[in-house]
Amino acid sequence: MRHRKSAKNVDDKDKIESPNASDREKVTTSSSNPKFSSRRVFVICMAIRMANSLLVQTYFNPDEHWQVLEVAHRIAFGYGHLTWEWERGIRSYLHPMLFSCLYKVLALFHLDTPLFMIKAPRMLQSMFSAVGDLYLYKLSHVLFGGHAAQWALFSQLTNWFMFYCFTRTLSNSLETVLTLVGLYHWPCIRASSSEVHSVSRKWGLLVAALACAIRPTSAITWAYVGILELLVTRDRLSFIFLEVAPIGFLVIALTCLLDRLMYGAWVIVPLNFLKFNFLSSGGDYYGTHKWHWYFSQGFPVMLFTFLPFSIAGIITSRQWKLSGLIAWVLGLYSVLGHKEFRFVLPVLPIALMFSGHSLATIGKPDSSYGRTKDSIRIKTKCPSKNLLAVLFLLATNLPMAFYMSLVHQRGSEDVMNYLSKEALIGKVESIVFLTPCHALPYYSTLHHNLPMQFLDCSPSEEKGVLDESDRFMMDPVGFAADFAKNWSLPSHIVLFDSQEKLLKDFLTSHSFQEERRFFHAHFKVDRDLQASVVIYSLKGQ
């Protein structure tokens, strides 16, 4: 071929060598084709992720608001609720600080309106997500070649769970971005360690350290990568003492200084996090699953119809290091009793990368890129097979993505958006949430320093003691009667319709009337069907 060159003579942005042993052939990189330059890929991903962030209008996990935006709002504006995790020092301020800077900028330009306070954080996360998409593309390009990289990016952008979750302000979303960036820079992930300069490995170490600082459980991923690197590197002592130790110490020191400034005392967050979640199984307080849940339900649901393509890609690509990373992460997380989809989000793009490899090889002859009669014949067949695969994946993933992002559990967001606008014109004085704890956003969305109260669900030191949220769910009428004895009568009460039916008399007796009702879900959420969220206000309010 006229355009072939050695991969060692050009930057990886221009040419890379496919390490796949079955191909044994050099392929042109994305930048040599102006359609698929890194810059253009990033711009496309940015546009898609920004649209993605605007389409996400539902409530998924409380941590998106309560562990990030609520904390950031408190830093930026001086008010916001800190949950029990911050009292025990098991969260670092590093992640919320990113969004507090965003809030400060909005306030500086007088843009801290209800619309911007709701949309801007996810728009910022969409920019981070686009970086993750770009590095998934670049990593796939290095490992599988340009054609597979395009299919890997297609898989990433159309997978329902990535669409639903990646632009949310969860620490897991940023951890996933850092994981993709970091893996790209690690020599041991490549076919040959000589392909990456030692400076690149230092960047990989820095990114890995930042990921662990933001979310300590990210150490599960990087322990695996670090062990692989030790096995293949020649300068092991130099790697440990001149790279890992200095970079790790620097990042830990800086995050400890930040947490010292914010907590007002020295707090070692990773140690406290380890004690609570691993040594004392504190996370089990919020529910447990069977050990095999990630393998039998969790991860298959996240991959959804990409699952068979990912399995095929693992088998045909023979990239056992990365497939081993997926198994390692799922296996170690399976040891913990408390399990959630988002915990294993960082390895979902890796599985989708294998899906891209599989889609790229559909109908491809064994002698890749060879000009034979069979390959010419395949060219006419391949598009139809790929088209069927694309239609199947789009038909199964896009409806799921749009339904989960636009419909399921949207009431929580709609209620707070409404109350924020009402508070802006002085129609809200105080709010009580008679709902399961953390079921709605809080001050970070309301953005008004009004008295608000919700039902607490902090873990108790004594086993068997029910928290306020559990007691309310078990006996809404009895709990509400006792609760009202000590409250300062609020102007608004928010509750789900499943409890509203039982509290009609209570609400009427305290002069509350229905103000607005918002659709929430068609299916059960946690314990029961929460079809709608209802706002009650004092008569004459």
Residue pairs with C-beta under 8 A, 6 or more apart in sequence:
3 28
3 32
4 26
5 15
5 26
6 15
6 17
6 26
7 15
7 16
7 17
7 26
7 195
9 15
12 29
12 138
12 142
13 29
13 30
13 31
13 37
13 38
14 29
14 31
14 32
15 26
15 28
15 29
15 32
16 26
16 27
16 29
16 141
16 142
16 145
17 26
17 27
17 195
18 24
18 25
18 26
18 27
18 144
18 145
19 142
19 143
19 190
19 191
19 192
20 143
20 144
20 145
20 191
20 317
20 318
21 318
22 318
22 366
22 368
23 145
23 368
23 369
25 368
25 369
27 145
27 146
27 147
27 369
28 146
29 141
29 146
30 36
30 37
30 38
30 41
30 137
30 141
30 146
30 149
31 37
31 38
33 146
34 40
36 146
36 149
36 150
38 134
38 137
38 138
41 133
41 134
41 137
41 153
42 130
42 131
42 133
42 134
45 129
45 130
45 133
45 134
45 137
45 153
45 157
46 126
46 127
46 130
48 130
48 133
48 157
49 126
49 127
49 129
49 130
49 133
49 166
49 167
50 123
50 126
50 127
52 126
52 129
52 163
52 166
52 167
53 119
53 122
53 123
53 125
53 126
53 167
54 119
54 122
54 123
55 402
55 405
55 406
56 122
56 164
56 167
56 168
56 405
57 405
57 406
57 410
57 413
57 414
58 404
58 405
58 406
58 407
58 408
58 409
58 410
58 412
58 413
59 409
59 410
59 411
59 412
59 413
59 439
59 440
59 441
60 164
60 165
60 168
60 409
61 168
61 170
61 340
61 342
62 438
62 439
63 170
63 171
63 342
64 168
64 169
64 170
65 169
65 438
65 441
65 442
65 444
65 445
66 81
66 83
66 438
66 442
67 83
67 85
67 91
67 96
67 171
68 95
68 96
68 99
68 121
68 169
68 170
68 171
69 96
69 99
69 121
69 169
69 441
69 444
69 445
70 80
70 81
70 82
70 83
70 441
70 442
70 443
70 444
71 80
71 82
71 86
71 91
71 93
71 96
71 100
72 80
72 96
72 97
72 98
72 99
72 100
72 102
72 103
72 121
72 444
73 79
73 80
73 100
73 103
73 443
73 444
73 447
74 80
74 81
74 82
74 443
75 93
75 96
75 97
75 100
75 103
75 262
76 100
76 103
76 104
76 107
77 103
77 107
77 447
77 449
79 443
79 449
80 442
80 443
80 444
81 442
81 443
83 438
83 458
84 458
84 459
85 91
88 272
88 276
89 259
89 263
89 267
89 268
89 269
89 272
90 269
90 272
90 273
90 276
90 277
91 269
91 273
92 213
92 214
92 255
92 258
92 259
92 269
93 258
93 259
93 262
93 263
94 213
94 214
94 255
94 258
94 259
95 171
95 174
95 214
95 215
97 258
98 124
98 174
99 121
99 124
99 169
102 120
102 121
102 124
103 112
103 117
105 111
106 112
106 116
106 117
106 120
111 120
112 447
114 417
114 420
114 421
114 424
114 447
117 420
117 444
117 445
117 447
118 413
118 417
118 420
118 445
121 169
122 167
122 168
122 169
124 169
125 167
125 168
125 169
125 173
125 174
126 167
128 173
128 174
128 177
129 166
129 167
129 173
129 177
131 177
131 181
132 166
132 176
132 177
132 180
132 181
132 349
133 153
133 156
133 157
135 177
135 180
135 181
135 183
135 184
136 152
136 153
136 156
136 180
136 349
136 352
136 353
137 149
137 150
137 152
137 153
138 149
138 184
139 180
139 183
139 184
139 189
139 353
140 148
140 149
140 152
140 153
140 353
140 356
140 357
141 148
141 149
142 184
142 190
142 195
143 189
143 190
143 191
143 317
143 319
143 322
143 353
144 152
144 317
144 353
144 356
144 357
144 360
145 360
147 360
148 356
148 357
148 359
148 360
148 361
149 356
150 356
150 360
151 355
151 356
151 357
151 359
151 360
152 352
152 353
152 355
152 356
152 357
153 356
154 356
154 359
154 390
155 306
155 309
155 352
155 353
155 355
155 356
155 359
155 393
156 162
156 349
156 352
156 353
156 356
157 163
158 393
158 394
158 397
158 398
158 401
159 302
159 303
159 304
159 306
159 348
159 352
159 397
160 304
160 397
160 398
160 400
160 401
160 404
161 301
161 302
161 303
161 304
161 341
161 345
161 348
162 348
162 349
162 352
163 397
163 401
163 405
164 401
164 404
164 405
165 172
165 173
165 341
165 342
165 345
166 173
166 176
166 345
167 173
170 342
170 345
171 214
171 215
172 215
172 342
172 343
172 345
172 346
173 345
174 214
175 211
175 214
175 215
175 218
175 345
175 346
176 345
176 346
176 348
176 349
178 207
178 208
178 210
178 211
178 214
178 218
179 211
179 218
179 221
179 346
179 347
179 349
180 349
181 207
182 204
182 207
182 208
182 211
182 222
182 225
183 189
183 204
183 225
183 350
184 204
185 196
185 200
185 201
185 203
185 204
185 207
186 196
186 201
186 204
186 225
186 228
186 229
187 193
187 194
187 195
187 196
187 200
187 201
187 229
187 232
187 233
188 225
188 228
188 229
188 231
188 232
188 233
188 321
189 225
189 228
189 321
189 322
190 196
193 232
193 233
198 243
201 229
201 239
201 243
202 243
202 247
205 243
205 244
205 247
205 248
206 247
206 251
208 218
208 221
208 222
208 225
208 226
209 247
209 248
209 250
209 251
209 252
210 251
211 218
211 221
211 222
212 218
212 219
212 222
212 251
212 270
213 251
213 252
213 255
213 270
216 269
216 270
216 273
216 274
217 273
217 277
217 333
217 343
218 346
219 270
220 328
220 329
220 332
220 333
221 325
221 329
221 346
221 347
224 324
224 325
224 328
224 329
225 325
226 244
228 321
229 239
230 236
230 239
230 240
233 239
252 270
255 269
256 266
256 267
256 268
256 269
259 267
259 269
260 266
260 267
276 282
276 283
277 283
277 336
277 338
278 336
281 336
281 337
281 338
282 459
283 336
283 337
283 338
284 337
284 338
285 338
285 459
286 338
287 338
288 337
288 338
288 339
289 298
289 337
289 338
289 339
290 296
291 334
291 335
292 334
293 334
293 339
294 330
294 333
294 334
294 339
294 344
295 330
295 334
298 339
298 341
298 344
299 330
299 344
299 348
299 351
300 307
301 341
302 341
302 344
302 345
302 348
303 310
303 348
303 351
303 352
303 355
304 396
304 397
304 400
305 392
305 393
305 396
305 397
306 351
306 352
306 355
306 393
306 397
309 354
309 355
309 358
309 359
309 389
309 393
310 351
310 352
310 354
310 355
310 358
311 354
312 354
312 358
313 353
313 354
313 355
313 356
313 357
313 358
313 359
314 323
314 354
316 357
316 358
316 361
317 354
317 357
319 354
322 350
322 353
322 354
323 354
325 347
325 350
326 347
326 350
326 351
329 344
329 346
329 347
330 344
330 347
333 339
333 343
333 344
359 386
359 389
362 382
362 385
362 386
362 389
363 378
363 381
363 382
363 385
363 386
364 378
364 382
365 372
365 374
365 375
365 378
367 375
369 375
407 522
408 521
408 522
408 523
409 520
409 521
409 525
410 518
410 519
410 520
411 518
411 519
411 520
411 521
411 530
411 532
411 533
412 439
412 440
412 441
412 520
412 533
413 441
413 445
414 518
414 519
414 533
415 440
415 494
415 516
415 518
415 533
415 535
416 440
416 441
416 442
416 445
416 446
417 445
418 516
418 518
418 535
419 428
419 431
419 446
419 492
419 494
419 535
420 445
420 446
420 447
420 448
422 428
423 446
423 447
423 448
423 450
424 448
427 541
428 448
428 450
428 491
428 492
429 450
429 451
429 490
429 491
429 492
429 541
430 450
430 451
430 452
430 488
430 490
430 491
430 492
431 446
431 450
431 451
431 452
431 453
431 490
431 491
431 492
431 493
431 494
432 452
432 453
432 454
432 487
432 490
432 492
432 493
432 494
433 439
433 440
433 452
433 453
433 454
433 455
433 493
433 494
433 495
434 455
434 472
434 476
434 480
434 483
434 493
434 494
434 495
434 499
434 503
435 454
435 455
435 494
435 495
435 496
435 499
435 533
436 455
436 457
436 469
436 472
436 473
436 526
436 527
437 454
437 455
437 456
437 457
437 467
437 468
437 469
438 454
438 457
439 496
440 494
440 533
442 452
442 454
443 449
443 452
446 452
451 488
451 490
453 487
453 490
455 467
455 468
455 469
455 472
456 467
456 468
456 469
457 467
457 468
457 469
457 470
458 467
459 467
460 467
466 474
468 479
471 479
472 479
472 480
472 483
472 499
473 499
473 527
476 499
476 502
476 503
477 502
477 503
477 506
480 503
480 506
481 506
484 506
484 510
489 510
489 538
490 538
491 537
491 538
491 541
492 515
492 535
492 536
492 537
492 538
492 541
493 507
493 512
493 535
493 536
493 537
494 533
494 534
494 535
494 536
495 503
495 533
495 534
495 536
496 520
496 530
496 532
496 533
496 534
497 517
497 530
497 531
497 532
497 533
497 534
498 528
498 529
498 530
498 531
500 507
500 534
507 513
507 536
511 538
511 539
512 536
512 537
512 538
512 539
513 536
513 537
513 538
513 539
514 534
514 535
514 536
515 535
515 536
515 537
515 541
516 534
516 535
517 532
517 533
517 534
517 535
518 532
518 533
518 534
518 535
519 531
519 532
520 530
520 531
520 532
520 533
521 529
521 530
521 531
522 531
523 529
524 530
